[in-house]
Amino acid sequence: MRFFQKTKDGGPESPVNAYFLFEIKGLASVAILKFNEGRRESFHTHAFNAYTWFLSGELYEETIDGSVYIYTKSIFPKITRREKNHRVLAKKDSWCFTVRGPWKDTWTETNPENKEITILTHGRKVI
């Protein structure tokens, strides 16, 4: 559980900073996200479903099947289902507001070079 806390979002190699208003994993989370220029190489799913509103910048979402989506400022949220295996590239710093649902116990990361899948749980522990 966290309140009014800044942290990395998505692990230590992630270029995303999260400014949490609150995070109660069994209930919901609300945060402002700053996607710094760049991306993580691994594709990943999430432990939660999320609604995300893009406030500024431009983000490219690539799914593991090769589809690419571009997101810019919008009043309509992007819906990210926990099963979606993707990675996000920010070509310049970008800001978002996100509301996340309750967490499942696991999610995955997929190495794009060898397609190896790693299953993670709370605290980014490998299981």
N, CA, C and O atoms as a GROMACS GRO file, in nm:
protein
  508
    1MET      N    1   0.084  -0.117   0.000
    1MET     CA    2   0.000   0.000   0.000
    1MET      C    3   0.089   0.124   0.000
    1MET      O    4   0.187   0.131   0.075
    2ARG      N    5   0.055   0.220  -0.084
    2ARG     CA    6   0.133   0.345  -0.087
    2ARG      C    7   0.039   0.462  -0.112
    2ARG      O    8  -0.066   0.450  -0.176
    3PHE      N    9   0.079   0.576  -0.059
    3PHE     CA   10   0.004   0.699  -0.076
    3PHE      C   11   0.103   0.812  -0.107
    3PHE      O   12   0.205   0.825  -0.040
    4PHE      N   13   0.072   0.892  -0.207
    4PHE     CA   14   0.152   1.009  -0.243
    4PHE      C   15   0.301   0.975  -0.250
    4PHE      O   16   0.383   1.035  -0.180
    5GLN      N   17   0.334   0.879  -0.336
    5GLN     CA   18   0.472   0.832  -0.345
    5GLN      C   19   0.518   0.830  -0.490
    5GLN      O   20   0.442   0.794  -0.580
    6LYS      N   21   0.644   0.869  -0.513
    6LYS     CA   22   0.707   0.859  -0.645
    6LYS      C   23   0.791   0.733  -0.648
    6LYS      O   24   0.862   0.703  -0.552
    7THR      N   25   0.782   0.658  -0.759
    7THR     CA   26   0.858   0.534  -0.772
    7THR      C   27   0.876   0.501  -0.921
    7THR      O   28   0.808   0.558  -1.006
    8LYS      N   29   0.968   0.411  -0.951
    8LYS     CA   30   0.978   0.356  -1.086
    8LYS      C   31   0.857   0.266  -1.108
    8LYS      O   32   0.811   0.200  -1.015
    9ASP      N   33   0.806   0.264  -1.230
    9ASP     CA   34   0.691   0.180  -1.262
    9ASP      C   35   0.735   0.077  -1.365
    9ASP      O   36   0.774   0.114  -1.476
   10GLY      N   37   0.731  -0.050  -1.330
   10GLY     CA   38   0.771  -0.154  -1.424
   10GLY      C   39   0.911  -0.206  -1.404
   10GLY      O   40   0.967  -0.269  -1.494
   11GLY      N   41   0.968  -0.184  -1.290
   11GLY     CA   42   1.101  -0.237  -1.261
   11GLY      C   43   1.212  -0.136  -1.278
   11GLY      O   44   1.190  -0.028  -1.334
   12PRO      N   45   1.331  -0.170  -1.231
   12PRO     CA   46   1.443  -0.075  -1.227
   12PRO      C   47   1.490  -0.028  -1.364
   12PRO      O   48   1.541   0.083  -1.376
   13GLU      N   49   1.473  -0.111  -1.470
   13GLU     CA   50   1.518  -0.071  -1.603
   13GLU      C   51   1.412   0.008  -1.680
   13GLU      O   52   1.437   0.051  -1.792
   14SER      N   53   1.296   0.026  -1.621
   14SER     CA   54   1.187   0.096  -1.687
   14SER      C   55   1.213   0.246  -1.694
   14SER      O   56   1.260   0.306  -1.597
   15PRO      N   57   1.181   0.307  -1.808
   15PRO     CA   58   1.195   0.453  -1.819
   15PRO      C   59   1.072   0.529  -1.768
   15PRO      O   60   1.056   0.647  -1.798
   16VAL      N   61   0.985   0.461  -1.692
   16VAL     CA   62   0.860   0.522  -1.646
   16VAL      C   63   0.867   0.556  -1.498
   16VAL      O   64   0.899   0.471  -1.415
   17ASN      N   65   0.837   0.681  -1.466
   17ASN     CA   66   0.822   0.724  -1.327
   17ASN      C   67   0.674   0.731  -1.296
   17ASN      O   68   0.595   0.780  -1.377
   18ALA      N   69   0.635   0.683  -1.178
   18ALA     CA   70   0.496   0.688  -1.135
   18ALA      C   71   0.486   0.776  -1.012
   18ALA      O   72   0.566   0.767  -0.919
   19TYR      N   73   0.386   0.862  -1.013
   19TYR     CA   74   0.353   0.948  -0.900
   19TYR      C   75   0.217   0.900  -0.850
   19TYR      O   76   0.113   0.942  -0.900
   20PHE      N   77   0.220   0.810  -0.751
   20PHE     CA   78   0.097   0.748  -0.704
   20PHE      C   79   0.021   0.840  -0.610
   20PHE      O   80   0.077   0.891  -0.513
   21LEU      N   81  -0.107   0.860  -0.639
   21LEU     CA   82  -0.196   0.923  -0.542
   21LEU      C   83  -0.225   0.818  -0.435
   21LEU      O   84  -0.220   0.846  -0.315
   22PHE      N   85  -0.255   0.696  -0.483
   22PHE     CA   86  -0.262   0.582  -0.392
   22PHE      C   87  -0.248   0.454  -0.473
   22PHE      O   88  -0.277   0.450  -0.592
   23GLU      N   89  -0.201   0.350  -0.405
   23GLU     CA   90  -0.195   0.216  -0.463
   23GLU      C   91  -0.232   0.118  -0.353
   23GLU      O   92  -0.159   0.100  -0.256
   24ILE      N   93  -0.346   0.056  -0.370
   24ILE     CA   94  -0.392  -0.052  -0.283
   24ILE      C   95  -0.417  -0.169  -0.377
   24ILE      O   96  -0.524  -0.177  -0.438
   25LYS      N   97  -0.321  -0.259  -0.389
   25LYS     CA   98  -0.320  -0.360  -0.494
   25LYS      C   99  -0.446  -0.447  -0.497
   25LYS      O  100  -0.487  -0.490  -0.604
   26GLY      N  101  -0.507  -0.473  -0.384
   26GLY     CA  102  -0.628  -0.554  -0.381
   26GLY      C  103  -0.753  -0.477  -0.421
   26GLY      O  104  -0.859  -0.536  -0.439
   27LEU      N  105  -0.741  -0.345  -0.436
   27LEU     CA  106  -0.856  -0.260  -0.466
   27LEU      C  107  -0.840  -0.183  -0.596
   27LEU      O  108  -0.911  -0.208  -0.693
   28ALA      N  109  -0.746  -0.088  -0.598
   28ALA     CA  110  -0.724  -0.003  -0.716
   28ALA      C  111  -0.602   0.084  -0.693
   28ALA      O  112  -0.547   0.090  -0.583
   29SER      N  113  -0.558   0.152  -0.801
   29SER     CA  114  -0.448   0.247  -0.794
   29SER      C  115  -0.480   0.364  -0.884
   29SER      O  116  -0.547   0.350  -0.986
   30VAL      N  117  -0.431   0.481  -0.844
   30VAL     CA  118  -0.444   0.602  -0.925
   30VAL      C  119  -0.308   0.669  -0.928
   30VAL      O  120  -0.246   0.690  -0.823
   31ALA      N  121  -0.260   0.703  -1.049
   31ALA     CA  122  -0.126   0.760  -1.061
   31ALA      C  123  -0.115   0.850  -1.183
   31ALA      O  124  -0.192   0.840  -1.278
   32ILE      N  125  -0.016   0.937  -1.176
   32ILE     CA  126   0.031   1.013  -1.291
   32ILE      C  127   0.159   0.943  -1.336
   32ILE      O  128   0.247   0.916  -1.254
   33LEU      N  129   0.170   0.912  -1.465
   33LEU     CA  130   0.288   0.843  -1.518
   33LEU      C  131   0.366   0.936  -1.609
   33LEU      O  132   0.309   1.006  -1.693
   34LYS      N  133   0.498   0.935  -1.593
   34LYS     CA  134   0.586   1.006  -1.685
   34LYS      C  135   0.667   0.901  -1.760
   34LYS      O  136   0.753   0.834  -1.702
   35PHE      N  137   0.639   0.887  -1.889
   35PHE     CA  138   0.715   0.798  -1.975
   35PHE      C  139   0.833   0.879  -2.026
   35PHE      O  140   0.817   0.961  -2.117
   36ASN      N  141   0.951   0.856  -1.970
   36ASN     CA  142   1.071   0.922  -2.019
   36ASN      C  143   1.107   0.863  -2.154
   36ASN      O  144   1.070   0.749  -2.185
   37GLU      N  145   1.179   0.937  -2.235
   37GLU     CA  146   1.217   0.891  -2.367
   37GLU      C  147   1.283   0.754  -2.359
   37GLU      O  148   1.371   0.732  -2.276
   38GLY      N  149   1.240   0.662  -2.444
   38GLY     CA  150   1.297   0.528  -2.448
   38GLY      C  151   1.193   0.422  -2.418
   38GLY      O  152   1.073   0.449  -2.417
   39ARG      N  153   1.240   0.299  -2.395
   39ARG     CA  154   1.152   0.187  -2.363
   39ARG      C  155   1.230   0.075  -2.297
   39ARG      O  156   1.353   0.071  -2.302
   40ARG      N  157   1.156  -0.016  -2.234
   40ARG     CA  158   1.213  -0.144  -2.191
   40ARG      C  159   1.213  -0.236  -2.311
   40ARG      O  160   1.123  -0.227  -2.395
   41GLU      N  161   1.310  -0.323  -2.323
   41GLU     CA  162   1.316  -0.414  -2.437
   41GLU      C  163   1.214  -0.527  -2.425
   41GLU      O  164   1.160  -0.572  -2.526
   42SER      N  165   1.186  -0.572  -2.303
   42SER     CA  166   1.096  -0.685  -2.284
   42SER      C  167   0.951  -0.647  -2.310
   42SER      O  168   0.907  -0.537  -2.276
   43PHE      N  169   0.878  -0.741  -2.370
   43PHE     CA  170   0.733  -0.730  -2.376
   43PHE      C  171   0.681  -0.772  -2.239
   43PHE      O  172   0.748  -0.846  -2.167
   44HIS      N  173   0.562  -0.724  -2.202
   44HIS     CA  174   0.510  -0.759  -2.070
   44HIS      C  175   0.358  -0.753  -2.069
   44HIS      O  176   0.295  -0.681  -2.148
   45THR      N  177   0.300  -0.830  -1.977
   45THR     CA  178   0.159  -0.818  -1.945
   45THR      C  179   0.152  -0.740  -1.814
   45THR      O  180   0.254  -0.692  -1.764
   46HIS      N  181   0.034  -0.727  -1.759
   46HIS     CA  182   0.018  -0.658  -1.631
   46HIS      C  183  -0.059  -0.745  -1.533
   46HIS      O  184  -0.127  -0.840  -1.572
   47ALA      N  185  -0.047  -0.713  -1.407
   47ALA     CA  186  -0.124  -0.782  -1.305
   47ALA      C  187  -0.262  -0.720  -1.290
   47ALA      O  188  -0.344  -0.770  -1.212
   48PHE      N  189  -0.290  -0.613  -1.362
   48PHE     CA  190  -0.413  -0.536  -1.347
   48PHE      C  191  -0.465  -0.492  -1.484
   48PHE      O  192  -0.390  -0.487  -1.581
   49ASN      N  193  -0.592  -0.459  -1.490
   49ASN     CA  194  -0.649  -0.387  -1.603
   49ASN      C  195  -0.633  -0.239  -1.574
   49ASN      O  196  -0.628  -0.199  -1.458
   50ALA      N  197  -0.624  -0.156  -1.680
   50ALA     CA  198  -0.603  -0.013  -1.657
   50ALA      C  199  -0.677   0.072  -1.760
   50ALA      O  200  -0.694   0.032  -1.875
   51TYR      N  201  -0.718   0.189  -1.714
   51TYR     CA  202  -0.766   0.296  -1.800
   51TYR      C  203  -0.660   0.405  -1.794
   51TYR      O  204  -0.619   0.447  -1.685
   52THR      N  205  -0.615   0.452  -1.911
   52THR     CA  206  -0.509   0.551  -1.915
   52THR      C  207  -0.547   0.664  -2.010
   52THR      O  208  -0.584   0.641  -2.125
   53TRP      N  209  -0.538   0.788  -1.959
   53TRP     CA  210  -0.562   0.907  -2.038
   53TRP      C  211  -0.428   0.972  -2.071
   53TRP      O  212  -0.348   0.997  -1.981
   54PHE      N  213  -0.404   0.998  -2.198
   54PHE     CA  214  -0.279   1.059  -2.242
   54PHE      C  215  -0.293   1.211  -2.232
   54PHE      O  216  -0.385   1.270  -2.289
   55LEU      N  217  -0.200   1.271  -2.160
   55LEU     CA  218  -0.204   1.415  -2.132
   55LEU      C  219  -0.113   1.495  -2.224
   55LEU      O  220  -0.148   1.605  -2.266
   56SER      N  221   0.003   1.439  -2.256
   56SER     CA  222   0.097   1.507  -2.347
   56SER      C  223   0.198   1.406  -2.399
   56SER      O  224   0.220   1.300  -2.340
   57GLY      N  225   0.260   1.441  -2.512
   57GLY     CA  226   0.362   1.355  -2.570
   57GLY      C  227   0.304   1.261  -2.673
   57GLY      O  228   0.193   1.280  -2.724
   58GLU      N  229   0.381   1.158  -2.704
   58GLU     CA  230   0.342   1.060  -2.806
   58GLU      C  231   0.402   0.926  -2.768
   58GLU      O  232   0.523   0.914  -2.750
   59LEU      N  233   0.317   0.825  -2.755
   59LEU     CA  234   0.362   0.691  -2.717
   59LEU      C  235   0.328   0.591  -2.827
   59LEU      O  236   0.221   0.597  -2.888
   60TYR      N  237   0.422   0.500  -2.850
   60TYR     CA  238   0.403   0.392  -2.946
   60TYR      C  239   0.394   0.262  -2.868
   60TYR      O  240   0.484   0.228  -2.792
   61GLU      N  241   0.285   0.190  -2.888
   61GLU     CA  242   0.266   0.061  -2.823
   61GLU      C  243   0.282  -0.048  -2.927
   61GLU      O  244   0.214  -0.047  -3.030
   62GLU      N  245   0.374  -0.141  -2.901
   62GLU     CA  246   0.395  -0.255  -2.990
   62GLU      C  247   0.351  -0.380  -2.916
   62GLU      O  248   0.396  -0.407  -2.805
   63THR      N  249   0.263  -0.458  -2.979
   63THR     CA  250   0.222  -0.585  -2.919
   63THR      C  251   0.316  -0.695  -2.964
   63THR      O  252   0.388  -0.680  -3.063
   64ILE      N  253   0.314  -0.804  -2.891
   64ILE     CA  254   0.407  -0.913  -2.922
   64ILE      C  255   0.381  -0.973  -3.060
   64ILE      O  256   0.470  -1.035  -3.118
   65ASP      N  257   0.259  -0.955  -3.112
   65ASP     CA  258   0.229  -1.006  -3.247
   65ASP      C  259   0.268  -0.908  -3.358
   65ASP      O  260   0.246  -0.936  -3.476
   66GLY      N  261   0.328  -0.793  -3.321
   66GLY     CA  262   0.380  -0.699  -3.420
   66GLY      C  263   0.290  -0.580  -3.451
   66GLY      O  264   0.330  -0.493  -3.528
   67SER      N  265   0.171  -0.573  -3.394
   67SER     CA  266   0.084  -0.457  -3.415
   67SER      C  267   0.143  -0.336  -3.345
   67SER      O  268   0.204  -0.349  -3.239
   68VAL      N  269   0.124  -0.217  -3.404
   68VAL     CA  270   0.174  -0.094  -3.345
   68VAL      C  271   0.059   0.007  -3.337
   68VAL      O  272  -0.016   0.025  -3.433
   69TYR      N  273   0.046   0.072  -3.221
   69TYR     CA  274  -0.057   0.173  -3.198
   69TYR      C  275   0.013   0.301  -3.152
   69TYR      O  276   0.112   0.294  -3.078
   70ILE      N  277  -0.038   0.415  -3.193
   70ILE     CA  278   0.018   0.544  -3.153
   70ILE      C  279  -0.085   0.617  -3.069
   70ILE      O  280  -0.202   0.625  -3.105
   71TYR      N  281  -0.040   0.669  -2.954
   71TYR     CA  282  -0.130   0.740  -2.862
   71TYR      C  283  -0.080   0.882  -2.839
   71TYR      O  284   0.039   0.906  -2.817
   72THR      N  285  -0.172   0.975  -2.845
   72THR     CA  286  -0.145   1.116  -2.816
   72THR      C  287  -0.256   1.166  -2.724
   72THR      O  288  -0.347   1.092  -2.689
   73LYS      N  289  -0.248   1.291  -2.687
   73LYS     CA  290  -0.344   1.354  -2.596
   73LYS      C  291  -0.487   1.324  -2.641
   73LYS      O  292  -0.522   1.342  -2.758
   74SER      N  293  -0.571   1.280  -2.544
   74SER     CA  294  -0.708   1.245  -2.576
   74SER      C  295  -0.795   1.249  -2.451
   74SER      O  296  -0.747   1.224  -2.340
   75ILE      N  297  -0.921   1.281  -2.469
   75ILE     CA  298  -1.015   1.276  -2.356
   75ILE      C  299  -1.066   1.134  -2.336
   75ILE      O  300  -1.127   1.103  -2.234
   76PHE      N  301  -1.041   1.047  -2.434
   76PHE     CA  302  -1.084   0.908  -2.425
   76PHE      C  303  -0.971   0.822  -2.371
   76PHE      O  304  -0.857   0.835  -2.415
   77PRO      N  305  -1.002   0.733  -2.276
   77PRO     CA  306  -0.894   0.651  -2.219
   77PRO      C  307  -0.855   0.535  -2.309
   77PRO      O  308  -0.936   0.484  -2.387
   78LYS      N  309  -0.730   0.495  -2.297
   78LYS     CA  310  -0.682   0.370  -2.354
   78LYS      C  311  -0.713   0.263  -2.251
   78LYS      O  312  -0.683   0.280  -2.133
   79ILE      N  313  -0.772   0.154  -2.293
   79ILE     CA  314  -0.801   0.043  -2.202
   79ILE      C  315  -0.695  -0.064  -2.224
   79ILE      O  316  -0.679  -0.114  -2.335
   80THR      N  317  -0.624  -0.097  -2.119
   80THR     CA  318  -0.522  -0.201  -2.127
   80THR      C  319  -0.567  -0.319  -2.042
   80THR      O  320  -0.575  -0.309  -1.919
   81ARG      N  321  -0.597  -0.428  -2.106
   81ARG     CA  322  -0.633  -0.552  -2.036
   81ARG      C  323  -0.505  -0.617  -1.984
   81ARG      O  324  -0.400  -0.608  -2.046
   82ARG      N  325  -0.517  -0.683  -1.871
   82ARG     CA  326  -0.399  -0.743  -1.807
   82ARG      C  327  -0.332  -0.847  -1.897
   82ARG      O  328  -0.212  -0.871  -1.882
   83GLU      N  329  -0.405  -0.908  -1.988
   83GLU     CA  330  -0.348  -1.012  -2.073
   83GLU      C  331  -0.268  -0.956  -2.191
   83GLU      O  332  -0.195  -1.031  -2.256
   84LYS      N  333  -0.281  -0.828  -2.220
   84LYS     CA  334  -0.215  -0.770  -2.339
   84LYS      C  335  -0.063  -0.773  -2.321
   84LYS      O  336  -0.010  -0.717  -2.226
   85ASN      N  337   0.004  -0.839  -2.414
   85ASN     CA  338   0.150  -0.851  -2.408
   85ASN      C  339   0.210  -0.745  -2.502
   85ASN      O  340   0.198  -0.755  -2.624
   86HIS      N  341   0.273  -0.645  -2.444
   86HIS     CA  342   0.314  -0.527  -2.520
   86HIS      C  343   0.439  -0.463  -2.460
   86HIS      O  344   0.488  -0.503  -2.355
   87ARG      N  345   0.488  -0.361  -2.532
   87ARG     CA  346   0.590  -0.272  -2.478
   87ARG      C  347   0.561  -0.134  -2.536
   87ARG      O  348   0.497  -0.121  -2.641
   88VAL      N  349   0.608  -0.031  -2.465
   88VAL     CA  350   0.575   0.106  -2.502
   88VAL      C  351   0.703   0.186  -2.523
   88VAL      O  352   0.796   0.180  -2.443
   89LEU      N  353   0.705   0.261  -2.631
   89LEU     CA  354   0.818   0.347  -2.665
   89LEU      C  355   0.772   0.492  -2.658
   89LEU      O  356   0.672   0.529  -2.720
   90ALA      N  357   0.846   0.574  -2.584
   90ALA     CA  358   0.823   0.718  -2.583
   90ALA      C  359   0.936   0.782  -2.663
   90ALA      O  360   1.053   0.771  -2.627
   91LYS      N  361   0.900   0.849  -2.772
   91LYS     CA  362   1.003   0.917  -2.853
   91LYS      C  363   1.040   1.051  -2.791
   91LYS      O  364   1.143   1.109  -2.824
   92LYS      N  365   0.955   1.100  -2.701
   92LYS     CA  366   0.986   1.217  -2.620
   92LYS      C  367   0.909   1.198  -2.489
   92LYS      O  368   0.816   1.118  -2.482
   93ASP      N  369   0.948   1.271  -2.387
   93ASP     CA  370   0.882   1.256  -2.258
   93ASP      C  371   0.731   1.275  -2.275
   93ASP      O  372   0.686   1.366  -2.343
   94SER      N  373   0.654   1.186  -2.211
   94SER     CA  374   0.509   1.185  -2.224
   94SER      C  375   0.445   1.164  -2.088
   94SER      O  376   0.500   1.095  -2.003
   95TRP      N  377   0.328   1.224  -2.068
   95TRP     CA  378   0.257   1.218  -1.941
   95TRP      C  379   0.119   1.154  -1.958
   95TRP      O  380   0.051   1.177  -2.057
   96CYS      N  381   0.080   1.073  -1.857
   96CYS     CA  382  -0.050   1.006  -1.858
   96CYS      C  383  -0.109   1.008  -1.717
   96CYS      O  384  -0.038   1.021  -1.617
   97PHE      N  385  -0.240   0.993  -1.712
   97PHE     CA  386  -0.313   0.972  -1.587
   97PHE      C  387  -0.372   0.832  -1.597
   97PHE      O  388  -0.434   0.799  -1.698
   98THR      N  389  -0.354   0.749  -1.494
   98THR     CA  390  -0.401   0.611  -1.502
   98THR      C  391  -0.479   0.570  -1.378
   98THR      O  392  -0.448   0.610  -1.266
   99VAL      N  393  -0.580   0.488  -1.402
   99VAL     CA  394  -0.658   0.423  -1.296
   99VAL      C  395  -0.647   0.274  -1.322
   99VAL      O  396  -0.682   0.225  -1.430
  100ARG      N  397  -0.598   0.202  -1.222
  100ARG     CA  398  -0.574   0.058  -1.236
  100ARG      C  399  -0.665  -0.019  -1.142
  100ARG      O  400  -0.694   0.026  -1.031
  101GLY      N  401  -0.708  -0.134  -1.189
  101GLY     CA  402  -0.793  -0.221  -1.107
  101GLY      C  403  -0.711  -0.308  -1.014
  101GLY      O  404  -0.589  -0.292  -1.005
  102PRO      N  405  -0.778  -0.400  -0.946
  102PRO     CA  406  -0.707  -0.489  -0.853
  102PRO      C  407  -0.605  -0.578  -0.924
  102PRO      O  408  -0.621  -0.612  -1.041
  103TRP      N  409  -0.501  -0.613  -0.850
  103TRP     CA  410  -0.392  -0.695  -0.903
  103TRP      C  411  -0.425  -0.844  -0.895
  103TRP      O  412  -0.485  -0.891  -0.798
  104LYS      N  413  -0.386  -0.918  -1.000
  104LYS     CA  414  -0.375  -1.063  -0.991
  104LYS      C  415  -0.239  -1.092  -0.929
  104LYS      O  416  -0.159  -1.001  -0.909
  105ASP      N  417  -0.214  -1.217  -0.898
  105ASP     CA  418  -0.087  -1.252  -0.834
  105ASP      C  419   0.030  -1.262  -0.930
  105ASP      O  420   0.145  -1.255  -0.887
  106THR      N  421   0.005  -1.278  -1.061
  106THR     CA  422   0.116  -1.297  -1.155
  106THR      C  423   0.095  -1.216  -1.283
  106THR      O  424  -0.016  -1.176  -1.318
  107TRP      N  425   0.207  -1.194  -1.352
  107TRP     CA  426   0.210  -1.134  -1.486
  107TRP      C  427   0.338  -1.184  -1.552
  107TRP      O  428   0.418  -1.252  -1.488
  108THR      N  429   0.359  -1.150  -1.679
  108THR     CA  430   0.475  -1.206  -1.749
  108THR      C  431   0.559  -1.097  -1.816
  108THR      O  432   0.513  -0.987  -1.844
  109GLU      N  433   0.685  -1.133  -1.841
  109GLU     CA  434   0.774  -1.058  -1.928
  109GLU      C  435   0.828  -1.156  -2.031
  109GLU      O  436   0.859  -1.270  -1.999
  110THR      N  437   0.837  -1.110  -2.156
  110THR     CA  438   0.885  -1.195  -2.264
  110THR      C  439   1.007  -1.131  -2.329
  110THR      O  440   1.001  -1.016  -2.372
  111ASN      N  441   1.117  -1.205  -2.335
  111ASN     CA  442   1.239  -1.159  -2.400
  111ASN      C  443   1.215  -1.160  -2.551
  111ASN      O  444   1.184  -1.265  -2.607
  112PRO      N  445   1.230  -1.045  -2.619
  112PRO     CA  446   1.201  -1.041  -2.762
  112PRO      C  447   1.300  -1.118  -2.848
  112PRO      O  448   1.267  -1.154  -2.962
  113GLU      N  449   1.419  -1.144  -2.798
  113GLU     CA  450   1.519  -1.215  -2.878
  113GLU      C  451   1.497  -1.365  -2.880
  113GLU      O  452   1.502  -1.427  -2.986
  114ASN      N  453   1.474  -1.425  -2.762
  114ASN     CA  454   1.460  -1.570  -2.756
  114ASN      C  455   1.320  -1.617  -2.719
  114ASN      O  456   1.295  -1.737  -2.706
  115LYS      N  457   1.227  -1.522  -2.701
  115LYS     CA  458   1.086  -1.549  -2.668
  115LYS      C  459   1.069  -1.620  -2.533
  115LYS      O  460   0.964  -1.677  -2.506
  116GLU      N  461   1.173  -1.616  -2.449
  116GLU     CA  462   1.164  -1.675  -2.316
  116GLU      C  463   1.066  -1.595  -2.231
  116GLU      O  464   1.073  -1.472  -2.226
  117ILE      N  465   0.975  -1.665  -2.165
  117ILE     CA  466   0.873  -1.602  -2.081
  117ILE      C  467   0.911  -1.619  -1.935
  117ILE      O  468   0.940  -1.729  -1.890
  118THR      N  469   0.909  -1.509  -1.862
  118THR     CA  470   0.934  -1.510  -1.718
  118THR      C  471   0.804  -1.474  -1.648
  118THR      O  472   0.739  -1.376  -1.683
  119ILE      N  473   0.767  -1.553  -1.548
  119ILE     CA  474   0.646  -1.524  -1.468
  119ILE      C  475   0.690  -1.452  -1.342
  119ILE      O  476   0.779  -1.498  -1.271
  120LEU      N  477   0.626  -1.339  -1.315
  120LEU     CA  478   0.659  -1.256  -1.198
  120LEU      C  479   0.541  -1.249  -1.104
  120LEU      O  480   0.426  -1.269  -1.143
  121THR      N  481   0.572  -1.220  -0.977
  121THR     CA  482   0.469  -1.197  -0.878
  121THR      C  483   0.508  -1.073  -0.798
  121THR      O  484   0.607  -1.008  -0.830
  122HIS      N  485   0.432  -1.040  -0.696
  122HIS     CA  486   0.452  -0.919  -0.618
  122HIS      C  487   0.599  -0.899  -0.580
  122HIS      O  488   0.668  -0.994  -0.544
  123GLY      N  489   0.645  -0.774  -0.589
  123GLY     CA  490   0.784  -0.743  -0.564
  123GLY      C  491   0.875  -0.781  -0.680
  123GLY      O  492   0.997  -0.785  -0.666
  124ARG      N  493   0.815  -0.809  -0.796
  124ARG     CA  494   0.886  -0.851  -0.918
  124ARG      C  495   0.968  -0.979  -0.895
  124ARG      O  496   1.071  -1.000  -0.960
  125LYS      N  497   0.922  -1.065  -0.803
  125LYS     CA  498   0.989  -1.191  -0.777
  125LYS      C  499   0.956  -1.290  -0.889
  125LYS      O  500   0.841  -1.302  -0.930
  126VAL      N  501   1.059  -1.360  -0.938
  126VAL     CA  502   1.043  -1.461  -1.041
  126VAL      C  503   0.989  -1.589  -0.977
  126VAL      O  504   1.038  -1.634  -0.874
  127ILE      N  505   0.886  -1.647  -1.041
  127ILE     CA  506   0.834  -1.777  -0.989
  127ILE      C  507   0.843  -1.883  -1.096
  127ILE      O  508   0.805  -1.998  -1.072
   0.00000   0.00000   0.00000
